[in-house]
Amino acid sequence: MTTEFELKFQVPPAQAAAVEADVARGRSSRLRLQAHYFDTADGALACERIVLRVRREGDVWVQTAKAPGATLLERLEHEVPLDTAGDDAPWPDIARHHGTPVGQALAKALRHGAPLQPTYRMDVVRHARRMRSGDAMLELAFDQGTLVAGTRERRICELEIELKEGDARSLLELARRWRKRHGLWLDTVPKSARGEQLAAGLAHRAPTRARAPRWPRQVDGSGLFQAALAACSAQVLGNASEVAAGDDAGEAVHQLRVGIRRLRTVLRELDALNERVPEQAWDDALASAFRALGAQRERELLRTEWQPRIEAAGGPALPWPQDPALPSATEVVRSAAFQGLLLDLVEAGLAPESNARPEAETAADDSPAAARGKALRALVGARLERLHRQLLRAGKRFNRLDAAGRHRARKRLKRLRYLAELTAGLFGEKAVARYLQRLAPAQETLGHEHDASVAAQAYRDALAQGDAAGFALGWLAAQAPAQISACRKALRSIEGATRYWRQH
């Protein structure tokens, strides 16, 4: 039974020969791998992110089961050789994994007795080489081939770097060099998930949505920060993989931006608990990526939402073609700057040297754990209170704020929501949910006002095109007073929300 930690990168077709040559240097191997994957008709294993396969490695068949590990990039793995020869794939026997954590996960997923069936297969040629880098032993594996599900196929051209022993940071250091040398981009979606996607006939996987942090039973300040960071990183990494794969005009881009917002909230509002992340450098890089990812979306809203509404009001047509000067979301995510940020995220998620926070231990209470909990609630509660009060002040004078001030209020509202969601476990899920329900109308109303403000600026920039932009500006200006009044009312309604953090 092993725990697997590896990074997988997509290789641009133009770089395939160079990557293959680099991997093949020194003592390397070349092996054809033919794998057959199994699941139930209703996808019981896929729902639990469990993989069951039999794979022919040269003349030997090997059965492997994998299940989720402690982090996004770790997986539990158990494999056994099969006493089978020949070209025909043997049927898997889950009893061979009995007595292992993976076997327990398999048995639980298949407890209803649904029969297994083949779902897809993989046929690749792998060039592999083991090498030492820093204090780690690593395996490089370059795979070229296909995934096949029925009549559908998907090309594979990937480089995997797996940690065999030593420090994962040495793996990351090597990964950075190879990524830079060959223009690779990180893909956290395993081949098995791509195979399931192919079998389902889907062009892309479902977006990765926000999830609550997974905290240790007795969390300290460092543990809270790391858990919140991990939850946000999973959303960013998952959606970045889909956008890099070409899903650059759908929900994945939106969810990637949400993940970035949540990550920036962690850096800003939990900064007192941050022991490892270079906050300012990260925040600047995240802000830059966020703006770049939003540029095409704002252009698309002009074309699909604002211009039709303006024309329905009697305004002239004004086409909003794609701006070739704006990079696509896929180009943004594949860029060296963004890929470097993703690898920094992976490194920040590695186990820290110590989770101890001596200052929390000194708080007076019945026990050290209780003291830590009380100190954390006080710290987070103070941040929640500050944001809440800032919004109340903004609500009282929202009609007198300029566009920048209104946008600042909207960003604070989002930070308040994300901070409440990420720290709900400190205070109680139900109380936090009731509070968030009171925030929802204000967030929706301020979002509409912000979109209108962005559209107005775009039409202002387009005034050189003539009367079409002038009509749009006039129409948007006529709508603005009612929108601002609605925002002010929505923010004032927050005043009656129960400040749950005051009750602890």
C-alpha positions in Angstrom: 0.0 0.0 0.0 1.5 3.3 -1.1 0.6 7.0 -1.1 1.3 8.5 -4.5 2.3 12.1 -5.0 2.9 13.3 -8.6 2.4 16.3 -10.8 1.1 15.8 -14.4 1.7 18.3 -17.2 0.2 18.6 -20.6 2.9 18.8 -23.4 2.4 21.0 -26.4 2.5 18.9 -29.6 5.4 21.0 -30.9 7.4 20.1 -27.7 6.7 16.3 -27.7 9.9 15.3 -29.4 12.0 17.5 -27.2 10.4 16.2 -24.0 10.7 12.6 -25.1 14.4 13.1 -25.9 15.0 14.7 -22.5 13.3 11.9 -20.6 15.1 9.2 -22.7 18.6 10.5 -21.6 20.6 8.2 -19.5 19.2 4.9 -18.2 15.6 5.0 -19.4 12.9 2.5 -20.4 10.3 2.3 -23.1 7.2 0.3 -22.5 3.7 0.0 -24.1 0.9 0.2 -21.5 -2.6 -1.1 -22.3 -5.0 -0.4 -19.5 -8.7 -1.3 -19.1 -10.8 0.6 -16.6 -13.9 -0.7 -14.8 -16.9 0.8 -13.0 -20.6 0.1 -12.4 -23.2 1.3 -14.9 -24.2 4.2 -12.6 -20.5 5.2 -11.9 -20.3 4.2 -8.3 -16.5 4.3 -8.3 -16.2 7.5 -10.2 -18.6 9.2 -7.7 -16.0 8.4 -5.0 -13.0 9.3 -7.2 -11.9 5.6 -7.0 -10.1 4.0 -10.0 -10.0 0.3 -10.7 -8.0 -0.9 -13.7 -6.1 -3.8 -15.1 -3.0 -2.9 -17.2 -0.7 -4.8 -19.4 2.9 -3.8 -18.8 5.0 -5.6 -21.4 4.0 -9.2 -20.9 2.5 -8.8 -17.4 -1.0 -7.8 -16.3 -1.3 -5.7 -13.1 -4.4 -4.8 -11.2 -4.4 -1.4 -9.5 -6.9 0.4 -7.3 -6.6 4.1 -6.4 -8.6 6.3 -4.0 -8.3 9.9 -2.9 -5.5 10.8 -0.5 -5.1 13.6 2.0 -4.7 16.3 -0.6 -5.8 17.0 -4.2 -2.5 15.7 -5.6 -2.1 12.6 -3.3 -3.7 9.3 -4.0 -3.8 6.0 -2.1 -2.7 3.2 -4.4 -2.5 -0.6 -4.2 -1.5 -2.9 -7.0 -1.1 -6.6 -7.4 0.3 -8.7 -10.3 -2.1 -11.1 -12.0 -1.3 -14.6 -13.0 -2.6 -14.0 -16.5 -0.9 -14.1 -19.8 -2.1 -13.3 -23.3 -3.7 -10.3 -25.0 -7.1 -10.4 -23.4 -7.6 -8.2 -20.4 -8.6 -10.2 -17.3 -11.6 -9.3 -15.2 -10.7 -7.4 -12.0 -11.1 -9.1 -8.6 -11.7 -6.5 -5.8 -10.9 -9.2 -3.2 -7.2 -8.7 -4.1 -7.3 -5.4 -2.4 -8.8 -6.7 0.9 -7.2 -5.4 4.1 -6.0 -2.1 2.6 -7.5 1.4 2.8 -8.2 1.3 -0.9 -9.9 -2.1 -0.5 -12.2 -0.6 2.2 -13.1 2.3 -0.1 -13.8 -0.1 -3.0 -16.0 -2.4 -0.8 -18.0 0.6 0.5 -18.5 2.1 -3.0 -19.7 -1.3 -4.3 -21.7 -2.3 -1.3 -25.0 -2.4 -3.2 -23.7 -5.2 -5.4 -23.9 -3.5 -8.8 -21.7 -5.5 -11.3 -18.6 -4.0 -12.8 -18.3 -3.3 -16.5 -15.5 -2.0 -18.7 -15.9 1.8 -19.3 -12.9 2.9 -21.3 -9.3 1.9 -22.2 -5.9 3.5 -22.6 -3.1 2.6 -24.9 0.1 4.6 -24.5 3.9 4.2 -25.1 5.7 5.4 -22.0 9.3 6.6 -21.8 10.4 6.6 -18.2 13.5 7.5 -16.2 14.4 7.6 -12.6 16.6 10.4 -11.4 17.7 12.1 -8.2 17.0 15.8 -7.8 18.0 17.5 -4.5 17.2 15.0 -1.8 14.5 13.2 -3.7 14.2 10.2 -6.0 11.8 11.0 -8.8 10.4 9.2 -11.8 9.8 11.0 -15.1 7.2 9.3 -17.4 6.3 10.7 -20.8 3.1 9.1 -22.2 1.9 9.3 -25.8 -1.1 7.5 -27.0 -4.9 7.5 -26.8 -7.9 7.1 -24.5 -10.7 5.2 -26.1 -14.4 4.9 -25.1 -16.5 3.2 -27.7 -16.0 5.1 -30.9 -14.6 8.2 -29.2 -10.9 8.9 -28.8 -8.7 11.4 -27.0 -5.0 12.0 -27.6 -2.6 11.7 -24.7 0.7 13.7 -24.6 1.6 14.1 -21.0 4.6 14.2 -18.6 4.3 12.9 -15.1 6.8 13.5 -12.4 6.3 11.2 -9.4 7.9 11.3 -6.0 9.4 8.0 -5.1 11.2 9.1 -2.0 12.4 12.3 -0.3 11.0 15.8 -0.1 8.2 16.9 -2.4 9.8 20.3 -2.7 12.6 18.8 -4.7 9.9 17.5 -7.1 8.5 21.0 -7.5 11.9 22.5 -8.1 12.5 20.0 -11.0 8.9 20.6 -12.3 9.5 24.3 -12.5 12.6 23.8 -14.6 10.9 21.4 -17.0 7.8 23.6 -17.2 9.9 26.6 -18.2 12.1 24.6 -20.6 9.2 23.1 -22.6 6.2 25.4 -22.1 4.2 22.8 -20.1 1.0 23.4 -18.2 -0.2 21.7 -15.0 -3.1 19.4 -15.2 -4.5 18.1 -11.9 -7.1 15.9 -13.7 -5.9 12.3 -13.8 -6.2 10.2 -16.9 -8.9 8.2 -15.3 -11.1 11.3 -15.0 -10.4 12.2 -18.6 -11.5 8.7 -19.5 -14.7 9.0 -17.6 -15.4 12.3 -19.3 -14.7 10.6 -22.7 -17.0 7.7 -21.9 -19.8 10.2 -20.9 -19.4 12.0 -24.2 -18.5 15.3 -22.5 -16.2 17.9 -24.0 -15.2 19.1 -20.5 -15.7 18.1 -16.9 -18.1 19.9 -14.5 -16.5 23.0 -12.9 -14.9 22.6 -9.5 -17.1 24.5 -7.0 -16.2 25.9 -3.6 -16.1 23.4 -0.8 -15.7 23.9 3.0 -12.3 23.5 4.4 -11.4 20.1 6.0 -10.1 20.9 9.4 -8.2 18.8 11.9 -10.2 17.9 15.0 -8.3 20.3 17.2 -7.3 23.1 14.8 -4.8 25.8 15.6 -4.2 29.1 13.8 -1.7 27.6 11.2 -4.0 24.6 10.7 -7.0 26.9 10.0 -5.0 28.9 7.5 -3.7 25.8 5.7 -7.1 24.2 5.6 -8.7 27.4 4.1 -5.8 27.7 1.7 -6.2 24.0 0.6 -10.0 24.5 0.0 -9.4 27.5 -2.2 -6.4 25.9 -4.0 -8.5 22.9 -5.0 -11.1 25.1 -6.7 -8.4 27.1 -8.5 -6.3 24.1 -9.6 -9.3 22.1 -10.7 -10.8 24.9 -12.8 -7.4 26.0 -14.1 -6.9 22.5 -15.5 -10.2 22.6 -17.4 -9.6 26.2 -18.7 -6.1 25.2 -19.9 -7.7 22.2 -21.7 -9.8 24.6 -23.7 -12.9 25.3 -21.7 -12.4 29.1 -21.9 -15.9 30.4 -22.4 -18.0 28.6 -19.8 -18.6 28.2 -16.1 -15.1 26.9 -15.4 -13.7 30.4 -16.0 -16.3 31.9 -13.6 -15.5 29.3 -11.0 -11.8 29.9 -11.4 -12.3 33.6 -10.7 -14.4 32.7 -7.7 -11.6 30.5 -6.4 -9.1 33.4 -6.9 -11.4 35.7 -5.0 -11.7 33.2 -2.1 -7.9 32.7 -2.1 -7.3 36.5 -1.9 -9.8 36.6 1.0 -7.8 34.0 2.9 -4.6 36.0 2.3 -6.1 39.3 3.4 -8.4 38.3 6.2 -6.4 35.5 7.8 -3.0 37.1 7.3 -2.3 37.0 11.1 -2.3 33.2 10.8 -0.1 33.0 7.7 3.4 31.7 8.4 4.5 30.6 4.9 2.9 32.4 2.0 4.4 35.7 0.6 1.1 37.5 0.8 1.8 40.7 -1.2 3.5 38.9 -4.1 0.7 36.3 -4.3 -2.0 39.0 -4.0 -0.5 41.0 -6.9 -0.2 37.9 -9.1 -3.7 36.8 -8.3 -5.2 40.2 -9.0 -3.4 40.4 -12.3 -4.7 37.0 -13.3 -8.2 37.8 -12.1 -8.4 40.9 -14.3 -7.0 39.1 -17.4 -9.6 36.3 -17.0 -12.4 38.8 -16.7 -11.6 40.9 -19.7 -13.1 38.5 -22.3 -16.1 37.9 -20.0 -16.9 41.6 -19.8 -16.6 41.8 -23.6 -19.0 38.9 -24.0 -21.5 40.5 -21.6 -21.5 43.6 -23.8 -22.4 41.5 -26.9 -24.9 39.1 -25.4 -26.6 41.1 -22.6 -26.1 44.9 -22.7 -26.3 45.5 -26.5 -29.6 43.5 -26.9 -31.2 45.4 -24.0 -30.1 48.7 -25.5 -31.4 47.8 -28.9 -34.7 46.6 -27.4 -35.0 50.1 -25.8 -34.7 51.6 -29.3 -31.0 52.1 -29.5 -28.9 51.5 -32.7 -26.8 48.5 -33.2 -23.2 48.5 -32.1 -21.3 45.2 -32.7 -18.9 44.0 -30.1 -16.6 41.6 -31.9 -13.9 39.6 -30.0 -10.9 41.8 -29.3 -7.8 40.0 -30.7 -5.7 42.1 -28.3 -7.3 40.3 -25.3 -5.8 36.9 -24.5 -8.3 34.1 -24.1 -8.8 32.5 -20.7 -6.9 29.4 -21.9 -3.9 31.6 -22.9 -4.0 33.3 -19.5 -3.9 30.0 -17.6 -1.2 28.5 -19.8 1.0 31.5 -19.4 4.3 31.2 -17.5 3.2 33.7 -14.9 0.0 31.8 -14.0 1.6 28.4 -14.2 4.3 29.6 -11.8 1.5 30.7 -9.4 -0.2 27.3 -9.6 3.1 25.5 -8.7 3.5 28.0 -5.8 0.0 27.0 -4.7 0.9 23.3 -4.7 4.0 24.0 -2.7 2.1 26.0 -0.1 -0.2 23.1 0.4 2.6 20.7 1.4 2.7 19.7 5.0 4.4 22.5 7.0 7.3 21.8 9.3 5.2 22.6 12.3 1.6 23.6 13.0 2.4 24.8 16.5 1.5 28.4 17.5 2.9 29.1 21.0 0.9 32.3 21.3 -2.4 30.4 21.1 -1.3 27.9 23.7 -0.9 30.7 26.3 -4.5 31.8 26.2 -6.2 31.1 29.5 -9.1 28.6 29.4 -10.0 25.1 30.5 -7.6 23.5 28.1 -5.1 24.4 25.4 -7.5 23.3 22.6 -10.4 25.4 24.1 -8.0 28.3 24.4 -7.0 28.0 20.7 -10.6 27.8 19.6 -11.5 30.9 21.6 -8.5 32.8 20.3 -9.4 31.9 16.7 -13.0 32.9 17.1 -11.9 36.2 18.5 -9.5 36.9 15.6 -12.0 35.9 12.9 -14.9 37.6 14.7 -13.0 40.9 14.7 -12.4 40.6 10.9 -16.1 39.8 10.3 -17.2 42.7 12.5 -14.9 45.2 10.7 -16.2 44.1 7.2 -19.8 44.1 8.5 -19.5 47.7 9.9 -17.8 49.0 6.7 -20.8 47.7 4.7 -23.3 49.4 7.0 -21.4 52.7 6.6 -21.4 52.2 2.8 -25.1 51.5 2.9 -25.9 54.8 4.6 -24.1 56.9 1.9 -24.1 54.6 -1.1 -25.8 57.2 -3.3 -23.0 59.6 -2.6 -20.2 57.2 -3.4 -18.3 57.4 -6.7 -17.9 54.3 -9.0 -14.7 53.3 -7.2 -16.3 53.6 -3.8 -19.3 51.5 -4.9 -17.0 48.8 -6.3 -15.0 48.8 -3.1 -18.2 48.1 -1.1 -19.0 45.2 -3.5 -15.6 43.7 -3.0 -15.9 44.0 0.8 -19.3 42.3 0.6 -17.7 39.4 -1.2 -14.9 39.1 1.2 -17.4 39.1 4.1 -19.3 36.3 2.5 -16.2 34.2 1.7 -14.7 34.7 5.1 -17.9 33.6 6.7 -18.1 30.5 4.5 -14.5 29.5 5.1 -14.7 29.8 8.9 -18.2 28.5 9.4 -16.9 25.6 11.4 -15.7 27.9 14.1 -19.1 29.2 14.9 -21.8 26.7 13.7 -23.1 26.1 10.2 -26.7 27.0 10.8 -26.0 30.5 12.3 -23.6 31.3 9.4 -26.1 30.1 6.8 -28.8 32.4 8.2 -26.4 35.3 8.1 -25.4 34.6 4.5 -29.0 34.5 3.5 -29.3 38.1 4.6 -26.2 39.0 2.5 -27.5 37.4 -0.7 -29.8 40.1 -2.0 -27.2 42.8 -1.5 -24.6 40.7 -3.3 -26.9 40.2 -6.3 -28.0 43.9 -6.4 -24.4 45.2 -6.1 -23.3 42.8 -8.8 -25.9 44.1 -11.3 -24.9 47.7 -10.5 -21.2 46.9 -11.0 -21.8 45.2 -14.4 -23.8 48.2 -15.5 -20.9 50.5 -14.5 -18.4 48.4 -16.4 -20.6 48.4 -19.5 -20.9 52.2 -19.2 -17.2 52.6 -19.2 -16.9 50.3 -22.3 -19.5 52.5 -24.2 -17.7 55.6 -23.0 -14.5 54.2 -24.5 -16.4 53.5 -27.8 -17.8 57.0 -28.2 -15.5 57.5 -31.2 -17.8 55.0 -33.1 -20.6 57.6 -33.0 -24.2 57.8 -31.9 -24.6 54.2 -31.0 -22.4 54.5 -28.0 -23.9 57.8 -27.1 -27.4 56.3 -26.9 -26.2 53.5 -24.8 -24.5 55.8 -22.3 -27.7 57.8 -22.0 -29.8 54.7 -21.4 -27.4 53.4 -18.8 -27.2 56.7 -17.0 -31.0 56.7 -16.8 -31.0 53.3 -15.1 -28.3 54.2 -12.6 -30.3 56.1 -10.0 -32.7 53.2 -9.5 -29.9 50.7 -9.3 -27.9 52.8 -6.8 -31.1 53.2 -4.7 -31.7 49.4 -4.8 -28.1 48.8 -3.6 -28.4 51.3 -0.8 -31.6 49.6 0.4 -30.1 46.1 0.1 -27.0 47.1 2.2 -29.2 48.8 4.8 -31.1 45.5 5.2 -27.9 43.8 6.4 -28.2 45.8 9.6 -30.8 43.5 11.0 -28.7 40.4 10.5 -27.6 38.5 13.6 -23.9 38.9 14.1 -23.3 35.3 15.1 -19.6 35.9 15.9 -20.7 38.1 18.9 -22.3 35.1 20.5 -19.1 33.2 21.1 
